[in-house]
């Protein structure tokens, strides 16, 4: 219901307007009254009415002064002025302030009600248009994010020329014209599953997104919780400074979340958009260092060369328990790594052991066997087994022939890890499907909530809105808005067929505050009005 507030210093007139008009029966809520603007203003701020009916000439604070204050606080409020003075200056000032109507006293309750009805209709039309625009914006934003993701994939796979990438980027709202580019991978790492940590992680990502997008940095969510930043600049010096600034910005934000850690991999600087895949490859190699070195830092390709020395400074190599080391690092990598990082992981893993040690066939066989059994344990946790692996990885019998050379070890472990990750990703996809099912169930249970949004559902299943939108679309074949509208329309049709509820009540029960907007959307999606649908259903019975 639209809320109405009356300000009138004459008690008889005010009581007459209040009592003689059946506000509730007419679809309005009488929100309050006052005898002058000074008393009315704090009440109006609290009640936030949709329509203000006010006399112009009142003591203490007149209607024009009140209207100026109220318009600043509630820009969309509709104001009807009442005046017993047929003076042009009053009307001119009322129009300048933004009066919806200017009515001369004495006025009958019928005349006032007629004016209020007209104002109410204009409010409903405005809200209908706002709802239409908002839904359109949401639909376009979802589709734009999906298009941006597809475009990024094609650029990184070098499937587009620079001209094609720039043109397609322009259509997707991305400016890809620049002399230099750099890719940076980033992840917020949650150490434990303590209560509230997931919420903190999403909050940290949200703050990073807002801060960096304001600075013109392109952000993509490559995988869940792994972001890709793309920097652009006019020179290598500018790119280096932008990289340092990005690191400082993120460090500043993450200091507010001591329970979380982060890590970033910085790619090389390239001067063609078609070479962005090379920068991404370097960023990926550097990003893999998170399994071997300390967190809460950004590592570049140049830093990678000195990581082995960092290990030697921080760790007594002779005292290393190789079994414990390998299992710890392998566990983290199998759970968190990607197929693109396998080469970099294996290289850094064996460098951390020491090149001279790695030349020993016995040591190589021991390490590979240990990693193999750890991988089998990981598969068992997933509910899988070695039978899903390639034949040469199904038993330990084939390991001996591979460990004869250093290259053979790399070939075998690459095959093993790639296969294990493919199984892991299939299981993860099933988990995602389960999360999407939870999302669908949540929508089915809460579609009546007019404030139900993509962000709210994404938060319910503990996913970022961007990644949830992409995953939901892949899973259902529809954007979130299309799916939600479909659910609401389905329930609306059920109500129209099986109840005698008015169209406005069906709208409310289906999650729409504005019955006019509901009718517009119903006709757009179903090809007929709600009343036509109800009539058709009765004729079919």
Secondary structure, DSSP 8 states (H G I E B T S, - for coil): -EEEEEE-S-HHHHHHHHHHS-TTTTTEEEEEEESSHHHHHHHHHHH--SEEEEESS-SSS-HHHHHHHHHHH-TT-EEEEEES---HHHHHHHHHHT-SEEEESS--HHHHHHHHHHHHHHHHHHHHHHHHHHHHHHHHHHHHHHHHHHHHHHHHTT-S-HHHHHHHHHHTT-----SEEEEEEEEEEE----TTHHHHHHHHHHHHHHHHHHTT-EEEEEETTEEEEEEEESSHHHHHHHHHHHHHHHHHHHTT-TTEEEEEEEEEEES-GGGHHHHHHHHHHHHGGGGTS-SSEEEEHHHHTTHHHHHHHHS-GGG--HHHHHHHHHHHHHHH--GGGHHHHHHHHHHHH-HHHHT-HHHHHHHHHHHHHHHHHHHHHHT--GGGS-GGGSSGGGHHHHTTSHHHHHHHHHHHHHHHHHHHHHHHHHHHHHHHHHHHHHHHHHTT-TT--HHHHHHHTT--HHHHHHHHHHHHSS-HHHHHHHHHHHHHHHHHHH----HHHHHHHTT-S-HHHHHHHHHHHHSS-HHHHHHHHHHH-
